[in-house]
């Protein structure tokens, strides 16, 4: 089942989604959001058995929370 996701985000996030779509040959920003969720899920799963991936995930999480206002809408 598919439902629409209206993303309220800063312009730079929309620009990054367009870049993801271009670089990874996706079909637009909607698929770029799906791809970002897919990559995140895979990183979380990899972190369960790979210490380097776990550290990366921790670093990304910390950086996001530290700079949340820059990244969020």
Buried (B, 14 or more C-beta within 10 A) or exposed (E): EEEEEEEEBEEEBEEBBBEBBEEEEBEEBBBBBEBBEEEEEEBEEBBEEEEEBBEBBEEEEEEEEEEEEEBEE
